Amino acid sequence: MPGSASAEGPAADLVAGWVYGRSVARRVALPVADHGGWRVDTASPSEVCRYIFADPTPDVAALARAVTQPRIWIKVCCEDSALAACLPSDWTLAPTCWMMVGEGSVDEATLPAGYRTNVVRDGACVEVSIFAPDGSLAASGHAAEAGGAFVYDRIVTDAAHRRRGLGRAMMHLLSAQRQSADAKPVLVATDAGRALYESLGWRVHRPYASAVIPDAAA
C-alpha cells in the first residue's frame, strides 16, 4: 500500500487503506503517492485521474493551481468550505459525500419471499447480487479486503425494489466475506446512503469533499 509524503497518522492510514481497497474492488490502477496524497489514474471517459487527500493541506492548493484541464478530480476528507478555500475560482464542488467506518459484522436480514442471492469471490474482491423473483437484478454490491481495510463499494438497490430490506441484506452478505478481524470496514456514502449505514451502526469518520474543473464540452 502506498504511503505519502505528508499524510501520516491513524486517520491518514484509514484513508490510504480505503483508497487502495477501492482500486482493488474496481480493478483500476492502484494508487501512487503524489502531492502529499494519492493519485489514481482512472483513465475513464469521465475522469482522467483523481487525487485523494486525508486533509486540506497546502499541497492541495498547489495542485489545484497547477491543474488547468477538466476531468481531473481533487477529493479531500474535509468540509466543502475547507476544500473550496484551496481552489481557484474555475473549480466546482460536487455534492458532499461521507467517509464512514463500521465495527464488526452486520446483523443478518431476511430477504422477501422469492428473492435469491449470489456471492462471487475472486481473490481479494467480492461481488454480491440479489435477484428478484422474476430473475432481474434487484441489488448489487462489491467489496475488497486490502491495505488493512475492508472496503464496501458500489452498493446499489434498484428503485423498484427499495424499502424491502435489500440494502441491509446486502451489507450483511458483504460483511460476512471479511476474512481478517483487523481489516477496518470503511466506505464512502452519499447523503442517501449515509442514512442506511447509520441505521446499521456505522459512523461518519469525516466529510468527503470533491471538486473538478467543469468540462465545457460536456
C-alpha positions in Angstrom: 0.0 0.0 0.0 1.5 3.4 -1.0 2.5 5.9 1.6 2.5 9.7 1.0 4.9 12.5 1.9 2.6 14.5 4.2 -0.3 12.1 5.1 0.5 10.5 8.4 -1.2 9.1 11.5 -4.2 6.8 12.1 -6.7 9.0 10.1 -4.4 9.0 7.1 -3.8 5.3 7.4 -7.6 4.7 7.2 -7.9 6.9 4.1 -4.9 5.2 2.5 -6.5 1.8 3.1 -9.8 2.9 1.6 -8.0 4.4 -1.5 -6.1 1.2 -2.0 -9.1 -1.1 -1.4 -11.3 0.9 -3.7 -8.9 0.5 -6.6 -8.7 -3.3 -5.9 -12.5 -3.5 -5.7 -12.9 -1.6 -9.0 -9.9 -3.3 -10.7 -8.5 0.1 -11.7 -4.9 1.3 -11.4 -3.5 1.1 -7.9 -2.9 4.5 -6.2 0.5 6.1 -6.2 1.9 8.7 -3.8 1.6 12.2 -5.3 1.5 15.8 -4.0 1.3 14.5 -0.4 -1.7 12.4 -1.1 -2.6 9.7 -3.6 -3.3 9.7 -7.3 -5.4 7.1 -9.1 -5.1 7.0 -12.9 -8.7 6.0 -13.7 -8.5 7.0 -17.4 -12.2 6.7 -18.0 -14.3 8.8 -20.4 -15.5 11.0 -17.5 -12.3 11.1 -15.4 -8.6 11.3 -16.3 -7.5 10.7 -12.7 -8.3 11.6 -9.2 -6.2 12.9 -6.3 -7.2 12.0 -2.8 -6.0 13.7 0.4 -6.6 12.9 4.1 -6.5 16.7 4.9 -6.7 20.1 3.1 -3.0 20.7 3.2 -1.0 23.4 1.2 -0.3 20.6 -1.3 -3.9 20.6 -2.2 -3.9 24.3 -3.1 -0.6 23.9 -5.0 -2.1 21.0 -7.0 -5.3 22.9 -7.8 -3.4 25.9 -9.1 -1.3 23.6 -11.4 -4.3 21.7 -12.9 -5.8 23.5 -15.8 -7.9 20.8 -17.6 -11.2 19.2 -16.8 -11.9 15.6 -15.7 -9.1 15.7 -13.0 -10.7 15.4 -9.6 -9.4 16.5 -6.2 -11.1 14.8 -3.3 -10.3 15.6 0.4 -11.6 14.3 3.7 -12.8 17.7 4.9 -15.7 20.1 4.8 -16.7 21.6 1.5 -15.6 25.0 2.8 -12.1 23.8 3.6 -11.6 22.4 0.1 -13.1 25.5 -1.5 -10.6 27.6 0.3 -7.8 25.7 -1.6 -9.3 26.1 -5.1 -9.0 28.7 -7.8 -12.3 30.2 -9.0 -12.7 27.9 -12.0 -13.2 24.8 -9.9 -16.7 23.5 -8.9 -17.6 21.5 -5.9 -19.6 18.3 -6.2 -22.2 17.2 -3.6 -20.6 16.2 -0.3 -20.2 12.5 0.5 -19.2 10.9 3.7 -16.3 8.6 4.7 -17.8 6.1 7.2 -16.5 3.3 9.3 -18.2 0.3 10.7 -17.5 -2.0 13.6 -17.6 -5.8 13.1 -20.2 -7.6 11.1 -23.7 -6.5 10.1 -26.7 -8.5 11.5 -28.4 -10.9 9.2 -31.5 -9.6 7.4 -34.3 -11.7 6.0 -35.0 -11.3 2.3 -38.6 -11.0 1.0 -40.0 -14.2 -0.4 -38.8 -15.2 -3.8 -35.5 -13.2 -3.7 -32.2 -15.1 -4.0 -28.6 -14.2 -3.6 -25.3 -14.9 -5.4 -21.8 -14.3 -3.9 -18.7 -14.4 -6.1 -15.2 -14.1 -4.6 -12.2 -13.5 -6.8 -9.1 -13.1 -4.8 -9.5 -10.1 -2.6 -12.7 -9.0 -4.4 -16.2 -9.9 -3.6 -19.4 -9.3 -5.7 -22.8 -9.9 -4.2 -26.0 -9.9 -6.3 -29.6 -10.1 -5.1 -32.1 -11.2 -7.7 -35.9 -10.6 -7.7 -38.5 -13.3 -8.1 -38.6 -12.6 -11.9 -34.9 -13.1 -12.2 -34.0 -9.4 -12.7 -31.1 -7.8 -10.7 -32.6 -6.1 -7.7 -29.4 -5.1 -5.8 -25.7 -5.4 -6.1 -22.6 -4.6 -4.1 -18.8 -5.0 -4.1 -16.1 -5.2 -1.5 -12.4 -5.7 -1.3 -10.1 -6.6 1.6 -6.8 -4.9 1.0 -4.4 -2.3 2.6 -5.7 -3.0 6.1 -9.3 -2.1 5.2 -12.4 -4.0 4.1 -13.8 -1.5 1.6 -17.5 -1.6 0.6 -18.2 -0.2 -2.8 -21.0 0.4 -5.4 -23.9 -0.7 -3.1 -26.9 -0.2 -5.3 -30.6 -1.2 -5.0 -32.9 -0.8 -8.0 -35.5 1.8 -7.4 -38.3 -0.7 -7.9 -37.0 -2.9 -5.0 -36.2 -0.3 -2.4 -37.7 -0.3 1.2 -37.7 -4.1 1.3 -34.6 -4.6 3.4 -32.3 -5.4 0.4 -29.7 -2.8 1.5 -29.4 -4.3 4.9 -29.2 -7.8 3.5 -26.5 -6.7 1.1 -24.4 -5.2 3.8 -24.7 -8.4 5.9 -23.7 -10.6 2.9 -20.7 -8.5 2.1 -19.6 -8.2 5.8 -19.7 -12.0 6.1 -16.9 -12.1 3.5 -14.4 -10.2 5.6 -11.6 -12.6 6.4 -9.4 -10.6 8.8 -10.8 -9.1 12.0 -8.1 -6.4 11.7 -9.4 -5.1 8.4 -11.3 -1.9 9.1 -14.8 -1.7 7.5 -14.9 1.6 5.5 -16.9 3.1 2.7 -17.8 6.5 1.2 -21.5 7.2 1.1 -23.9 9.8 -0.4 -26.4 11.6 1.8 -29.0 8.9 0.9 -26.6 6.0 1.7 -25.5 7.6 4.9 -28.9 7.2 6.5 -28.9 3.4 5.7 -25.4 2.9 7.1 -26.0 4.9 10.3 -29.1 2.7 10.9 -26.7 -0.3 10.8 -24.4 1.3 13.4 -21.8 2.9 11.1 -20.5 6.3 12.0 -19.2 9.2 9.9 -15.4 9.5 10.0 -15.1 12.7 8.0 -16.9 14.6 5.2 -15.5 13.7 1.8 -15.4 16.8 -0.5 -14.8 16.7 -4.2 -14.1 19.3 -6.9 -13.3 19.4 -10.6 -12.9 22.0 -13.4 -16.1 21.7 -15.4 -15.8 20.3 -18.9 -17.1 22.9 -21.3 -17.6 20.1 -23.9 -19.8 18.0 -21.7 
